[in-house]
Amino acid sequence: MNIDEQMIDRVLAGDQASQRTFVSSSEKLVYGALNSFSGLSRTETEDLFQAVFLKLFEDNMRRIRLWNREAKFTTYLYRIVVNLVKDHFGSAAYKHFRLKAREDEDGRSPLESLKTPAASGDRLDRLSLVHYLNQLKPGEKQIIELYYFQDLKEREIATLLGKPLNTISSLKNRTLKKLKKIIEEKPS
């Protein structure tokens, strides 16, 4: 079932059946968004999944009430997931843990240099960026995500992945060139 304005109104009115349907309908989107982050363990994914719904329903469903009805609710929900993951990856405790446990691991503007040469001068939107990133090999995508979205330095990535710094630097630069080429070749 789609999450539409009527469902949200029933959820906000306290209708228990609508709340169950809402959660059920949202689960696939939330898990899909969480699984797009390659750096999350299964436990982290489960914890963040739970945190999304806690955030939505806390304070008399304040987050749901903040939804701008001119946009799709699923897009709003996706942004909540991304922001929670970003906060999780940005925490000092997370960075410290990941660097210490690298054997368990299977200021910058995000990709500003990859701005598409559009006549309107618009920046590359996030959904398009996700599409382009998914065209990269898993190792390439991981480097870009760690560097630009998790804000790790090349040296930290090298330590995390157990690879030489020069290898990480070269791979990052080659991947940026490849990504730029993919973006420039996009159909109009």
C-alpha positions, 0 to 999 in steps of 0.5 A, spaced: 500 500 500 502 507 498 503 512 503 499 517 501 496 524 505 490 520 507 494 515 511 498 520 514 492 523 516 489 517 519 496 515 523 496 522 526 489 521 528 491 515 532 488 510 528 492 504 530 490 500 524 493 505 519 499 506 524 500 498 523 499 499 515 504 505 515 509 501 519 508 495 514 509 500 508 515 504 510 519 497 512 521 496 505 523 503 504 527 504 510 531 497 509 532 499 502 535 505 504 539 502 510 542 497 505 544 502 500 550 504 505 555 498 505 559 500 511 553 498 516 553 492 519 547 487 520 546 490 528 547 497 526 542 496 520 537 493 525 539 499 530 538 504 525 531 501 523 528 501 529 531 509 530 527 511 524 521 509 527 522 511 534 524 518 531 517 518 527 513 516 533 516 520 538 514 527 541 506 525 539 509 524 532 512 530 531 517 528 525 511 526 521 507 532 522 513 536 520 512 533 513 511 538 507 505 535 504 507 538 497 513 533 497 512 525 497 512 522 504 517 517 501 522 522 499 521 525 506 522 518 510 528 517 505 531 523 508 530 521 515 534 515 514 539 518 510 540 523 516 540 518 521 545 514 518 550 520 516 549 522 524 551 515 526 557 515 521 559 522 523 559 520 531 566 520 534 565 513 537 563 510 530 569 512 527 574 510 533 570 503 533 571 502 525 578 504 525 579 499 531 575 494 528 578 494 521 579 486 521 571 486 521 570 490 516 568 486 509 569 541 510 569 538 503 563 539 499 560 532 497 563 531 490 562 538 488 567 537 482 562 532 479 557 538 478 554 536 471 555 542 466 547 543 465 545 550 462 541 552 468 547 551 472 543 546 477 547 541 481 547 534 481 541 532 485 542 526 490 537 521 487 541 522 480 548 521 484 546 515 488 544 512 481 551 514 478 554 511 484 551 504 484 554 504 477 561 503 480 564 497 482 563 495 490 570 497 492 570 504 488 563 506 491 566 504 498 572 509 497 567 514 495 562 513 500 568 513 506 571 519 503 565 524 501 559 521 505 563 519 512 568 524 511 574 520 513 581 522 510 585 517 505 589 515 511 583 513 515 580 509 509 587 506 508 587 504 515 580 501 515 581 497 509 588 495 510 591 498 504 597 502 502 595 510 502 598 510 495 593 505 493 587 508 496 589 515 493 590 512 486 583 508 487 579 515 489 582 519 483 581 514 478 574 513 481 572 520 481 574 521 473 570 514 472 564 517 476 565 524 472 565 520 465 559 516 467 555 523 469 557 527 463 555 521 458 548 521 462 542 521 456 539 528 456 
